[in-house]
Amino acid sequence: MPDTAFAIAPSPLTLAGHGVTLVPLDASHVAALEAAAADGELWRNRLTSVPEPGQMAAYVTAALAGRDAGGMLPFAVREDDSGRIIGTTRYHDILAPVARVEIGYTWYAASWHRTHVNSACKLLLLTHAFETLGAKVVGWRTDNYNLTSQRAIERLGAKRDGVIRHHALRRDGTVRDTVMYSVVAGEWPEVKAHLHYQFSRHAA
């Protein structure tokens, strides 16, 4: 195996810590995710991929097909105090020969926006990617108009790689530019320390 590859192959697992648990996504989560998406009517945001009412089963089926094809690893997000499924996230665009993975398809019920949840999920996913899988780089992509997402990614310590022009369709049929970000393995210790510092401030 070349030293550019993952140390171990990504596979379904549960990640837990900092008040959240990421469990492998499956069809049993459809109803809970429908309820989470209804909290804030998240599908009305043209810049995200949250499915409209009645489309969650197809959304989960597509995610599981991506898992079976080897390009995705989707999770349901459970908030530990309530025990509720409040959203979803996943690894995607998994490129084993170069040990690259991206984090995306992330959304949470509106009640959990601007809380510890997003930072907790990202810390779990980044730690697993760099310290268990042996990833060389973790990436993100977002809509050029989704400034909230861009700020959240930048707060993690990710670097902006650039913009891919005229790259992907939005739900309303318009074409977006895609902003790309990444953290490389050598930056992970500092990013990890920063995330733990953020949690210590939140708990104080």
PyMOL commands that set and color helices and strands:
alter all, ss='L'
color gray80, all
select helices_A, chain A and resi 27-38+42-44+56-68+96-98+110-112+117-133+147-155+185-203
alter helices_A, ss='H'
color red, helices_A
select strands_A, chain A and resi 15-17+20-24+73-79+84-95+100-108+137-143+159-169+175-184
alter strands_A, ss='S'
color yellow, strands_A
deselect
rebuild
show_as cartoon
